């Protein structure tokens, strides 16, 4: 069985051939402006525009924990905005990450990647500003994507990556 591939580098610049989906975790309050989304926005304006519109029109769509929005940014590149954190601050209910929502979002991502014949590329989702633990996220990725035959590459930034 294949496993997750780990590389150093920028998840917004996957160096493989074929269709690619760049996946990342968003919050459920419409905030976009810190963490990995900044790298996404530096390359393409569409994912942020689409996410903000999706949040703004949430009364009429599926926006919420576990939902995924797929935004095509290049002929062979899509960005998956996955809603996997509640709010943006650590408070009385703990850190913002919601593992169950990430799991649900990964299932939707698996369906889309299979449909597109795409590989999936991501930073360590849910583990930056969302405050999650990779030891909890990694098995979700293995179960929902890798075991479905989808190639997954996880990117650690060169500097200070553990």
Buried (B, 14 or more C-beta within 10 A) or exposed (E): EEEBBEEEBBBBEBEEEEBBBBBBBBBBEEBBEEBBBEBBBEBBEBBBEBBEEBBEEBEEEEBEBBBBBBBBBEEEBBBBBBBBBBBBEEEEEEBBBBBEBBBBBBBBBBBBBEEBEBBBBBBBBBBBBBBBEBEBBBEBBBBBBBEBEBBBBBBBBEEEEE
